[in-house]
Amino acid sequence: MIIYNVTTNIHESVHDQWMIWMQHKHIPEILATGKFTAARLVRVLIEEEMGGVTYSAQYTTDSKETLEKYYQEDAPGFREEGTKLFGDKMLAFRTELEVISEH
């Protein structure tokens, strides 16, 4: 199992708009691609020197191959929409995680 993790720092001035977009549009649309089985949005409990609020969106998929298909077929449009809506008020980086065991 693979977790596609997107960590995002969002500026306070667009925080509420971003949160609504994430929960009611962005995450549901990513799940609708059929490439992920679950999603979780969590707040990162650290204070950034640059300000803003940091979140981690975690999407679960079955394999690296499925994630690669997402990158090729879907990711560019989703990234473009986020940039268009929030510009430099949103800073994101992505991490791929492999689940070794669950207890």
C-alpha positions as CSV (number, residue, x, y, z in Angstrom):
1,M,0.0,0.0,0.0
2,I,1.2,3.5,-0.9
3,I,0.3,6.8,0.8
4,Y,0.6,9.9,-1.4
5,N,1.1,12.7,1.1
6,V,0.7,16.4,0.1
7,T,1.9,18.8,2.8
8,T,0.5,22.3,2.4
9,N,1.1,25.5,4.2
10,I,-1.8,27.9,3.6
11,H,-1.8,31.6,4.4
12,E,-4.3,32.8,6.9
13,S,-5.9,35.2,4.5
14,V,-7.2,32.3,2.3
15,H,-7.4,29.6,4.9
16,D,-11.2,29.3,5.2
17,Q,-11.6,29.3,1.4
18,W,-8.9,26.7,1.0
19,M,-10.5,24.5,3.7
20,I,-13.9,24.5,2.0
21,W,-12.3,23.8,-1.4
22,M,-10.3,20.9,0.0
23,Q,-13.1,19.2,1.8
24,H,-16.0,19.8,-0.6
25,K,-14.2,19.8,-4.0
26,H,-10.6,18.9,-4.2
27,I,-10.4,15.7,-2.1
28,P,-13.7,14.4,-3.5
29,E,-12.5,15.0,-7.0
30,I,-9.2,13.2,-6.4
31,L,-11.1,10.2,-4.9
32,A,-13.4,10.2,-7.9
33,T,-10.4,9.4,-10.2
34,G,-10.7,5.9,-8.8
35,K,-7.0,5.7,-8.1
36,F,-7.3,6.1,-4.4
37,T,-9.2,4.1,-1.8
38,A,-9.2,6.6,1.0
39,A,-8.2,10.1,2.0
40,R,-7.4,11.9,5.2
41,L,-6.8,15.6,6.0
42,V,-4.8,16.3,9.1
43,R,-3.4,19.4,10.6
44,V,0.4,19.6,11.3
45,L,0.9,20.7,14.9
46,I,3.9,22.9,14.5
47,E,4.2,26.6,14.1
48,E,6.0,27.6,10.9
49,E,8.4,30.6,11.0
50,M,6.8,31.8,7.8
51,G,3.3,31.8,9.4
52,G,0.3,30.1,7.9
53,V,-1.3,26.8,8.9
54,T,0.1,23.5,7.7
55,Y,-1.9,20.4,6.7
56,S,-1.2,17.0,5.4
57,A,-3.6,15.4,2.9
58,Q,-2.9,11.7,2.7
59,Y,-4.3,9.6,-0.1
60,T,-4.1,5.8,0.0
61,T,-3.6,3.7,-3.2
62,D,-2.8,0.1,-4.0
63,S,0.5,0.5,-5.8
64,K,3.3,2.7,-7.1
65,E,2.0,2.0,-10.6
66,T,-1.5,3.4,-9.8
67,L,0.1,6.5,-8.3
68,E,2.2,6.9,-11.5
69,K,-1.0,6.8,-13.5
70,Y,-2.5,9.5,-11.3
71,Y,0.6,11.7,-11.9
72,Q,0.3,11.2,-15.7
73,E,-3.5,11.5,-16.1
74,D,-4.8,13.7,-13.3
75,A,-2.2,15.5,-11.2
76,P,-1.4,18.3,-13.6
77,G,-5.0,19.6,-13.7
78,F,-5.4,19.4,-9.9
79,R,-2.1,21.3,-9.4
80,E,-3.0,23.9,-11.9
81,E,-6.4,24.5,-10.2
82,G,-4.8,25.0,-6.8
83,T,-2.2,27.4,-8.2
84,K,-4.9,29.4,-10.0
85,L,-7.1,29.6,-6.9
86,F,-4.4,30.3,-4.2
87,G,-1.2,31.3,-6.0
88,D,1.7,32.1,-3.7
89,K,-0.6,31.9,-0.6
90,M,-0.2,28.1,-0.8
91,L,3.0,26.2,-0.6
92,A,2.9,22.5,-1.1
93,F,5.3,19.6,-1.3
94,R,4.6,15.9,-2.0
95,T,5.9,12.7,-0.4
96,E,5.4,9.1,-1.3
97,L,5.2,6.7,1.6
98,E,5.1,2.9,1.5
99,V,3.2,1.1,4.3
100,I,5.4,-1.6,5.8
101,S,3.1,-2.7,8.6
102,E,0.0,-1.7,10.5
103,H,-0.5,-2.6,14.2
